[in-house]
């Protein structure tokens, strides 16, 4: 039985002080989620990772990105040992905003995922098609490339415990969420791809939907057979809204 996972991606929002306030309130939020058998986690900006961990040490805290090298001349980047020093062992990899604004590719995502496996970190690997690709009807082809190139060389045991998030680019921050049928169709397609490569790891891996998820629509998505949770931007920023997401699951 796969446990449901609600993950907040805060993107470039909240100062350290604001994060501390949320972090303290997240202790109750986490208890509430546990009572509903739901896992929750948050990916704040790098600067706030330590503050969030300190405010709620048991919360799953993820970095929004990382570099695959341990150290070196990579201005503006952060590495796995730096995250582990803070007790952060999750990271979002390949978010569409990083793919489109910072030239993230399936190949660079693959290097990051391999480095994460070597360091026993858990990834949320993001895939999703653009509006143009959706309209051309090539969604599954794009998803197949992103999934298979991204996870190339990972072990079966690792894939079982990783998380993949399907986030159609056209639904992110636009209020134009994909229908629950589309979410189910693509999440089930991702599970099939995993099955072909890794056999029964496909029944354990958690696959999330992301894109304009709100308290009003979270139930529709999570009621789908292959949707194990949600990666949430805007609606994860306020404690009340996060609580409502958990409540409405
Ligand atoms: P929104 O929930 O704000 O649409 O963002 C989705 C997202 O990109 C989460 O990673």
py3Dmol code that shows the C-alpha trace and the ligand (Angstrom):
import py3Dmol

protein = """\
ATOM      1  CA  UNK A   1       0.000   0.000   0.000  1.00  0.00           C
ATOM      2  CA  UNK A   2       1.521   3.306  -1.062  1.00  0.00           C
ATOM      3  CA  UNK A   3       1.240   6.107   1.503  1.00  0.00           C
ATOM      4  CA  UNK A   4      -0.155   9.376   0.217  1.00  0.00           C
ATOM      5  CA  UNK A   5       2.334  12.229  -0.022  1.00  0.00           C
ATOM      6  CA  UNK A   6       1.544  15.953  -0.081  1.00  0.00           C
ATOM      7  CA  UNK A   7       4.601  18.027  -0.869  1.00  0.00           C
ATOM      8  CA  UNK A   8       4.837  21.821  -0.845  1.00  0.00           C
ATOM      9  CA  UNK A   9       7.201  23.388  -3.353  1.00  0.00           C
ATOM     10  CA  UNK A  10       7.645  26.919  -2.105  1.00  0.00           C
ATOM     11  CA  UNK A  11       9.702  28.030  -5.121  1.00  0.00           C
ATOM     12  CA  UNK A  12      11.213  31.523  -4.481  1.00  0.00           C
ATOM     13  CA  UNK A  13       8.848  32.441  -1.646  1.00  0.00           C
ATOM     14  CA  UNK A  14       9.212  33.154   2.091  1.00  0.00           C
ATOM     15  CA  UNK A  15      12.073  34.701   4.016  1.00  0.00           C
ATOM     16  CA  UNK A  16      13.875  32.816   6.774  1.00  0.00           C
ATOM     17  CA  UNK A  17      11.708  34.559   9.395  1.00  0.00           C
ATOM     18  CA  UNK A  18       8.507  33.593   7.569  1.00  0.00           C
ATOM     19  CA  UNK A  19       9.763  30.025   7.223  1.00  0.00           C
ATOM     20  CA  UNK A  20      10.402  29.795  10.971  1.00  0.00           C
ATOM     21  CA  UNK A  21       6.799  30.768  11.710  1.00  0.00           C
ATOM     22  CA  UNK A  22       5.458  28.132   9.296  1.00  0.00           C
ATOM     23  CA  UNK A  23       7.975  25.593  10.589  1.00  0.00           C
ATOM     24  CA  UNK A  24       6.673  25.887  14.160  1.00  0.00           C
ATOM     25  CA  UNK A  25       3.072  25.582  12.987  1.00  0.00           C
ATOM     26  CA  UNK A  26       3.985  22.596  10.828  1.00  0.00           C
ATOM     27  CA  UNK A  27       4.472  20.470  13.980  1.00  0.00           C
ATOM     28  CA  UNK A  28       0.674  20.351  14.433  1.00  0.00           C
ATOM     29  CA  UNK A  29       0.161  20.044  10.691  1.00  0.00           C
ATOM     30  CA  UNK A  30       2.379  16.982  10.616  1.00  0.00           C
ATOM     31  CA  UNK A  31       0.519  15.371  13.528  1.00  0.00           C
ATOM     32  CA  UNK A  32      -2.753  15.976  11.700  1.00  0.00           C
ATOM     33  CA  UNK A  33      -1.316  14.458   8.502  1.00  0.00           C
ATOM     34  CA  UNK A  34      -0.106  11.394  10.430  1.00  0.00           C
ATOM     35  CA  UNK A  35      -3.598  10.909  11.865  1.00  0.00           C
ATOM     36  CA  UNK A  36      -4.820  10.712   8.260  1.00  0.00           C
ATOM     37  CA  UNK A  37      -1.971   8.397   7.145  1.00  0.00           C
ATOM     38  CA  UNK A  38      -0.525  11.078   4.900  1.00  0.00           C
ATOM     39  CA  UNK A  39       3.150  12.047   4.595  1.00  0.00           C
ATOM     40  CA  UNK A  40       3.914  15.746   4.164  1.00  0.00           C
ATOM     41  CA  UNK A  41       7.033  17.621   3.164  1.00  0.00           C
ATOM     42  CA  UNK A  42       8.222  21.062   2.130  1.00  0.00           C
ATOM     43  CA  UNK A  43      10.889  22.377  -0.224  1.00  0.00           C
ATOM     44  CA  UNK A  44      11.826  25.919   0.855  1.00  0.00           C
ATOM     45  CA  UNK A  45      14.593  28.071  -0.661  1.00  0.00           C
ATOM     46  CA  UNK A  46      18.153  26.986   0.183  1.00  0.00           C
ATOM     47  CA  UNK A  47      18.591  29.796   2.710  1.00  0.00           C
ATOM     48  CA  UNK A  48      15.670  28.522   4.771  1.00  0.00           C
ATOM     49  CA  UNK A  49      16.478  24.797   4.825  1.00  0.00           C
ATOM     50  CA  UNK A  50      18.295  24.941   8.168  1.00  0.00           C
ATOM     51  CA  UNK A  51      15.604  27.092   9.789  1.00  0.00           C
ATOM     52  CA  UNK A  52      12.834  24.743   8.707  1.00  0.00           C
ATOM     53  CA  UNK A  53      14.717  21.665   9.925  1.00  0.00           C
ATOM     54  CA  UNK A  54      15.386  23.368  13.235  1.00  0.00           C
ATOM     55  CA  UNK A  55      11.761  24.451  13.690  1.00  0.00           C
ATOM     56  CA  UNK A  56      10.444  20.942  12.932  1.00  0.00           C
ATOM     57  CA  UNK A  57      13.165  18.281  12.874  1.00  0.00           C
ATOM     58  CA  UNK A  58      10.801  15.454  11.908  1.00  0.00           C
ATOM     59  CA  UNK A  59       9.364  17.192   8.839  1.00  0.00           C
ATOM     60  CA  UNK A  60      10.501  15.938   5.420  1.00  0.00           C
ATOM     61  CA  UNK A  61      12.499  18.867   4.062  1.00  0.00           C
ATOM     62  CA  UNK A  62      13.700  18.947   0.460  1.00  0.00           C
ATOM     63  CA  UNK A  63      16.064  21.119  -1.482  1.00  0.00           C
ATOM     64  CA  UNK A  64      14.626  22.533  -4.720  1.00  0.00           C
ATOM     65  CA  UNK A  65      17.729  21.461  -6.634  1.00  0.00           C
ATOM     66  CA  UNK A  66      21.329  20.352  -6.090  1.00  0.00           C
ATOM     67  CA  UNK A  67      24.587  19.860  -7.989  1.00  0.00           C
ATOM     68  CA  UNK A  68      25.885  16.369  -8.739  1.00  0.00           C
ATOM     69  CA  UNK A  69      29.498  17.222  -7.814  1.00  0.00           C
ATOM     70  CA  UNK A  70      30.446  17.332  -4.125  1.00  0.00           C
ATOM     71  CA  UNK A  71      32.362  20.615  -4.465  1.00  0.00           C
ATOM     72  CA  UNK A  72      34.162  22.728  -7.034  1.00  0.00           C
ATOM     73  CA  UNK A  73      33.995  25.804  -9.238  1.00  0.00           C
ATOM     74  CA  UNK A  74      30.213  25.981  -9.748  1.00  0.00           C
ATOM     75  CA  UNK A  75      29.175  29.484  -8.728  1.00  0.00           C
ATOM     76  CA  UNK A  76      25.701  29.660  -7.240  1.00  0.00           C
ATOM     77  CA  UNK A  77      25.290  25.916  -6.778  1.00  0.00           C
ATOM     78  CA  UNK A  78      24.965  23.723  -3.690  1.00  0.00           C
ATOM     79  CA  UNK A  79      26.037  20.116  -3.182  1.00  0.00           C
ATOM     80  CA  UNK A  80      24.821  16.924  -1.552  1.00  0.00           C
ATOM     81  CA  UNK A  81      27.310  16.976   1.382  1.00  0.00           C
ATOM     82  CA  UNK A  82      26.180  20.539   2.169  1.00  0.00           C
ATOM     83  CA  UNK A  83      22.553  19.403   2.299  1.00  0.00           C
ATOM     84  CA  UNK A  84      23.325  16.295   4.318  1.00  0.00           C
ATOM     85  CA  UNK A  85      25.149  18.380   6.872  1.00  0.00           C
ATOM     86  CA  UNK A  86      21.800  20.088   7.529  1.00  0.00           C
ATOM     87  CA  UNK A  87      19.971  16.758   7.726  1.00  0.00           C
ATOM     88  CA  UNK A  88      18.263  17.411   4.378  1.00  0.00           C
ATOM     89  CA  UNK A  89      18.035  14.176   2.416  1.00  0.00           C
ATOM     90  CA  UNK A  90      15.316  14.914  -0.123  1.00  0.00           C
ATOM     91  CA  UNK A  91      15.483  17.096  -3.262  1.00  0.00           C
ATOM     92  CA  UNK A  92      13.263  18.097  -6.157  1.00  0.00           C
ATOM     93  CA  UNK A  93      15.019  17.358  -9.443  1.00  0.00           C
ATOM     94  CA  UNK A  94      14.101  18.617 -12.917  1.00  0.00           C
ATOM     95  CA  UNK A  95      11.247  20.945 -12.024  1.00  0.00           C
ATOM     96  CA  UNK A  96       9.882  22.483 -15.237  1.00  0.00           C
ATOM     97  CA  UNK A  97      10.913  25.964 -14.087  1.00  0.00           C
ATOM     98  CA  UNK A  98      14.493  24.744 -13.839  1.00  0.00           C
ATOM     99  CA  UNK A  99      14.211  22.960 -17.171  1.00  0.00           C
ATOM    100  CA  UNK A 100      12.890  26.077 -18.919  1.00  0.00           C
ATOM    101  CA  UNK A 101      14.781  28.918 -17.173  1.00  0.00           C
ATOM    102  CA  UNK A 102      18.051  27.219 -16.229  1.00  0.00           C
ATOM    103  CA  UNK A 103      18.647  24.736 -19.055  1.00  0.00           C
ATOM    104  CA  UNK A 104      18.104  21.646 -16.941  1.00  0.00           C
ATOM    105  CA  UNK A 105      18.060  18.585 -19.244  1.00  0.00           C
ATOM    106  CA  UNK A 106      17.190  14.920 -18.859  1.00  0.00           C
ATOM    107  CA  UNK A 107      20.929  14.274 -18.924  1.00  0.00           C
ATOM    108  CA  UNK A 108      21.746  16.709 -16.110  1.00  0.00           C
ATOM    109  CA  UNK A 109      18.801  15.336 -14.116  1.00  0.00           C
ATOM    110  CA  UNK A 110      20.187  11.834 -14.607  1.00  0.00           C
ATOM    111  CA  UNK A 111      23.578  12.891 -13.212  1.00  0.00           C
ATOM    112  CA  UNK A 112      21.843  14.378 -10.186  1.00  0.00           C
ATOM    113  CA  UNK A 113      19.692  11.292  -9.611  1.00  0.00           C
ATOM    114  CA  UNK A 114      22.733   8.996  -9.834  1.00  0.00           C
ATOM    115  CA  UNK A 115      24.586  11.184  -7.315  1.00  0.00           C
ATOM    116  CA  UNK A 116      21.548  11.113  -5.038  1.00  0.00           C
ATOM    117  CA  UNK A 117      21.368   7.316  -5.166  1.00  0.00           C
ATOM    118  CA  UNK A 118      25.067   7.103  -4.287  1.00  0.00           C
ATOM    119  CA  UNK A 119      24.374   9.336  -1.289  1.00  0.00           C
ATOM    120  CA  UNK A 120      21.094   7.728  -0.205  1.00  0.00           C
ATOM    121  CA  UNK A 121      18.948  10.787  -0.848  1.00  0.00           C
ATOM    122  CA  UNK A 122      15.323  10.666  -1.989  1.00  0.00           C
ATOM    123  CA  UNK A 123      14.374  12.551  -5.147  1.00  0.00           C
ATOM    124  CA  UNK A 124      11.107  13.976  -6.404  1.00  0.00           C
ATOM    125  CA  UNK A 125      11.851  13.780 -10.114  1.00  0.00           C
ATOM    126  CA  UNK A 126       9.596  16.108 -12.116  1.00  0.00           C
ATOM    127  CA  UNK A 127       8.388  15.472 -15.641  1.00  0.00           C
ATOM    128  CA  UNK A 128       5.768  17.200 -17.769  1.00  0.00           C
ATOM    129  CA  UNK A 129       4.961  18.472 -21.227  1.00  0.00           C
ATOM    130  CA  UNK A 130       4.635  22.088 -22.400  1.00  0.00           C
ATOM    131  CA  UNK A 131       1.382  23.493 -23.774  1.00  0.00           C
ATOM    132  CA  UNK A 132       2.744  23.216 -27.312  1.00  0.00           C
ATOM    133  CA  UNK A 133       3.639  19.555 -26.811  1.00  0.00           C
ATOM    134  CA  UNK A 134       0.234  18.884 -25.225  1.00  0.00           C
ATOM    135  CA  UNK A 135      -1.556  20.490 -28.176  1.00  0.00           C
ATOM    136  CA  UNK A 136       0.551  18.524 -30.660  1.00  0.00           C
ATOM    137  CA  UNK A 137      -0.476  15.307 -28.903  1.00  0.00           C
ATOM    138  CA  UNK A 138       3.090  14.264 -28.057  1.00  0.00           C
ATOM    139  CA  UNK A 139       2.677  14.207 -24.264  1.00  0.00           C
ATOM    140  CA  UNK A 140       3.459  10.502 -23.839  1.00  0.00           C
ATOM    141  CA  UNK A 141       6.514  10.665 -26.073  1.00  0.00           C
ATOM    142  CA  UNK A 142       7.887  13.591 -24.020  1.00  0.00           C
ATOM    143  CA  UNK A 143       7.106  11.859 -20.724  1.00  0.00           C
ATOM    144  CA  UNK A 144       8.723   8.630 -21.883  1.00  0.00           C
ATOM    145  CA  UNK A 145      11.969  10.437 -22.760  1.00  0.00           C
ATOM    146  CA  UNK A 146      12.021  12.427 -19.544  1.00  0.00           C
ATOM    147  CA  UNK A 147      11.364   9.373 -17.384  1.00  0.00           C
ATOM    148  CA  UNK A 148      13.650   6.867 -19.113  1.00  0.00           C
ATOM    149  CA  UNK A 149      16.576   9.241 -19.713  1.00  0.00           C
ATOM    150  CA  UNK A 150      16.266  10.686 -16.221  1.00  0.00           C
ATOM    151  CA  UNK A 151      16.301   7.397 -14.329  1.00  0.00           C
ATOM    152  CA  UNK A 152      18.849   5.591 -16.528  1.00  0.00           C
ATOM    153  CA  UNK A 153      21.282   3.501 -14.461  1.00  0.00           C
ATOM    154  CA  UNK A 154      19.387   3.715 -11.163  1.00  0.00           C
ATOM    155  CA  UNK A 155      18.955   0.457  -9.245  1.00  0.00           C
ATOM    156  CA  UNK A 156      15.582  -1.212  -8.793  1.00  0.00           C
ATOM    157  CA  UNK A 157      15.783  -0.830  -5.013  1.00  0.00           C
ATOM    158  CA  UNK A 158      16.320   2.904  -5.400  1.00  0.00           C
ATOM    159  CA  UNK A 159      13.547   3.391  -7.942  1.00  0.00           C
ATOM    160  CA  UNK A 160      11.066   1.694  -5.586  1.00  0.00           C
ATOM    161  CA  UNK A 161      11.612   4.412  -2.997  1.00  0.00           C
ATOM    162  CA  UNK A 162      11.837   7.417  -5.279  1.00  0.00           C
ATOM    163  CA  UNK A 163       9.029   9.811  -6.159  1.00  0.00           C
ATOM    164  CA  UNK A 164       8.099  11.014  -9.641  1.00  0.00           C
ATOM    165  CA  UNK A 165       5.889  14.076 -10.091  1.00  0.00           C
ATOM    166  CA  UNK A 166       3.878  14.605 -13.256  1.00  0.00           C
ATOM    167  CA  UNK A 167       3.443  18.346 -13.687  1.00  0.00           C
ATOM    168  CA  UNK A 168       2.052  19.477 -17.041  1.00  0.00           C
ATOM    169  CA  UNK A 169       3.813  22.807 -17.625  1.00  0.00           C
ATOM    170  CA  UNK A 170       0.590  24.426 -18.856  1.00  0.00           C
ATOM    171  CA  UNK A 171      -1.096  23.776 -15.517  1.00  0.00           C
ATOM    172  CA  UNK A 172       1.559  25.245 -13.235  1.00  0.00           C
ATOM    173  CA  UNK A 173       0.575  28.477 -11.535  1.00  0.00           C
ATOM    174  CA  UNK A 174      -2.026  29.118 -14.234  1.00  0.00           C
ATOM    175  CA  UNK A 175      -5.161  27.917 -12.471  1.00  0.00           C
ATOM    176  CA  UNK A 176      -5.729  25.725 -15.574  1.00  0.00           C
ATOM    177  CA  UNK A 177      -5.370  22.394 -13.872  1.00  0.00           C
ATOM    178  CA  UNK A 178      -5.291  19.191 -15.893  1.00  0.00           C
ATOM    179  CA  UNK A 179      -8.415  17.057 -15.555  1.00  0.00           C
ATOM    180  CA  UNK A 180      -8.316  14.148 -13.117  1.00  0.00           C
ATOM    181  CA  UNK A 181      -8.585  11.835 -16.148  1.00  0.00           C
ATOM    182  CA  UNK A 182      -5.436  13.300 -17.714  1.00  0.00           C
ATOM    183  CA  UNK A 183      -3.601  13.054 -14.374  1.00  0.00           C
ATOM    184  CA  UNK A 184      -4.596   9.394 -13.997  1.00  0.00           C
ATOM    185  CA  UNK A 185      -3.760   8.558 -17.624  1.00  0.00           C
ATOM    186  CA  UNK A 186      -0.231   9.995 -17.446  1.00  0.00           C
ATOM    187  CA  UNK A 187       0.536   8.768 -13.918  1.00  0.00           C
ATOM    188  CA  UNK A 188      -0.526   5.275 -14.971  1.00  0.00           C
ATOM    189  CA  UNK A 189       1.598   5.597 -18.122  1.00  0.00           C
ATOM    190  CA  UNK A 190       4.620   6.506 -15.958  1.00  0.00           C
ATOM    191  CA  UNK A 191       3.931   3.437 -13.801  1.00  0.00           C
ATOM    192  CA  UNK A 192       3.855   1.264 -16.946  1.00  0.00           C
ATOM    193  CA  UNK A 193       7.213   2.693 -18.056  1.00  0.00           C
ATOM    194  CA  UNK A 194       8.672   1.832 -14.648  1.00  0.00           C
ATOM    195  CA  UNK A 195       7.184  -1.658 -14.877  1.00  0.00           C
ATOM    196  CA  UNK A 196       8.870  -2.295 -18.227  1.00  0.00           C
ATOM    197  CA  UNK A 197      12.258  -1.239 -16.868  1.00  0.00           C
ATOM    198  CA  UNK A 198      12.074  -2.291 -13.225  1.00  0.00           C
ATOM    199  CA  UNK A 199       9.254  -4.841 -12.873  1.00  0.00           C
ATOM    200  CA  UNK A 200       7.427  -4.717  -9.567  1.00  0.00           C
ATOM    201  CA  UNK A 201       9.204  -1.539  -8.428  1.00  0.00           C
ATOM    202  CA  UNK A 202       6.283   0.041 -10.300  1.00  0.00           C
ATOM    203  CA  UNK A 203       3.855  -0.981  -7.568  1.00  0.00           C
ATOM    204  CA  UNK A 204       5.950   0.741  -4.861  1.00  0.00           C
ATOM    205  CA  UNK A 205       7.152   3.990  -6.480  1.00  0.00           C
ATOM    206  CA  UNK A 206       5.034   7.014  -5.563  1.00  0.00           C
ATOM    207  CA  UNK A 207       3.770   9.143  -8.449  1.00  0.00           C
ATOM    208  CA  UNK A 208       2.379  12.605  -7.738  1.00  0.00           C
ATOM    209  CA  UNK A 209       0.352  15.056  -9.772  1.00  0.00           C
ATOM    210  CA  UNK A 210       1.248  18.751  -9.675  1.00  0.00           C
ATOM    211  CA  UNK A 211      -0.208  21.883 -11.249  1.00  0.00           C
ATOM    212  CA  UNK A 212      -2.802  24.204  -9.709  1.00  0.00           C
ATOM    213  CA  UNK A 213      -3.676  21.709  -6.953  1.00  0.00           C
ATOM    214  CA  UNK A 214      -5.902  23.347  -4.332  1.00  0.00           C
ATOM    215  CA  UNK A 215      -8.039  22.220  -1.392  1.00  0.00           C
ATOM    216  CA  UNK A 216     -11.062  22.220  -3.739  1.00  0.00           C
ATOM    217  CA  UNK A 217      -9.598  19.769  -6.267  1.00  0.00           C
ATOM    218  CA  UNK A 218      -7.058  17.708  -4.274  1.00  0.00           C
ATOM    219  CA  UNK A 219      -9.554  14.923  -3.585  1.00  0.00           C
ATOM    220  CA  UNK A 220     -10.363  14.417  -7.278  1.00  0.00           C
ATOM    221  CA  UNK A 221      -6.701  13.808  -8.081  1.00  0.00           C
ATOM    222  CA  UNK A 222      -5.852  11.663  -5.095  1.00  0.00           C
ATOM    223  CA  UNK A 223      -8.885   9.457  -5.664  1.00  0.00           C
ATOM    224  CA  UNK A 224      -7.255   8.275  -8.913  1.00  0.00           C
ATOM    225  CA  UNK A 225      -5.716   4.808  -8.769  1.00  0.00           C
ATOM    226  CA  UNK A 226      -2.220   5.817  -9.859  1.00  0.00           C
ATOM    227  CA  UNK A 227      -2.001   9.256  -8.239  1.00  0.00           C
ATOM    228  CA  UNK A 228      -0.250   8.858  -4.881  1.00  0.00           C
ATOM    229  CA  UNK A 229      -0.175  12.492  -3.876  1.00  0.00           C
ATOM    230  CA  UNK A 230       0.434  16.044  -5.026  1.00  0.00           C
ATOM    231  CA  UNK A 231       3.271  18.502  -5.501  1.00  0.00           C
ATOM    232  CA  UNK A 232       1.743  21.833  -4.597  1.00  0.00           C
ATOM    233  CA  UNK A 233       3.000  25.356  -5.210  1.00  0.00           C
ATOM    234  CA  UNK A 234       0.735  28.288  -4.318  1.00  0.00           C
ATOM    235  CA  UNK A 235      -1.679  26.380  -2.083  1.00  0.00           C
ATOM    236  CA  UNK A 236       1.144  25.095   0.148  1.00  0.00           C
ATOM    237  CA  UNK A 237       2.309  28.531   1.271  1.00  0.00           C
ATOM    238  CA  UNK A 238      -0.259  29.103   4.020  1.00  0.00           C
ATOM    239  CA  UNK A 239      -0.691  26.756   6.964  1.00  0.00           C
ATOM    240  CA  UNK A 240      -4.493  26.942   6.712  1.00  0.00           C
ATOM    241  CA  UNK A 241      -4.489  26.033   3.065  1.00  0.00           C
ATOM    242  CA  UNK A 242      -2.005  23.177   3.648  1.00  0.00           C
ATOM    243  CA  UNK A 243      -4.246  21.902   6.451  1.00  0.00           C
ATOM    244  CA  UNK A 244      -7.251  22.008   4.136  1.00  0.00           C
ATOM    245  CA  UNK A 245      -5.346  20.019   1.510  1.00  0.00           C
ATOM    246  CA  UNK A 246      -4.748  17.297   4.101  1.00  0.00           C
ATOM    247  CA  UNK A 247      -8.332  17.506   5.341  1.00  0.00           C
ATOM    248  CA  UNK A 248      -9.823  17.193   1.867  1.00  0.00           C
ATOM    249  CA  UNK A 249      -7.737  14.268   0.684  1.00  0.00           C
TER     250      UNK A 249
END
"""
ligand_1 = """\
10
LIG
P 1.127 25.529 -8.459
O 0.486 24.582 -7.475
O 1.307 26.912 -7.905
O 0.426 25.485 -9.794
O 2.624 24.985 -8.717
C 2.789 23.666 -9.046
C 4.231 23.336 -9.006
O 5.001 23.728 -9.862
C 4.724 22.522 -7.878
O 6.029 22.100 -8.107
"""
view = py3Dmol.view(width=600, height=400)
view.addModel(protein, "pdb")
view.setStyle({"model": 0}, {"cartoon": {"style": "trace"}})
view.addModel(ligand_1, "xyz")
view.setStyle({"model": 1}, {"stick": {}})
view.zoomTo()
view.show()
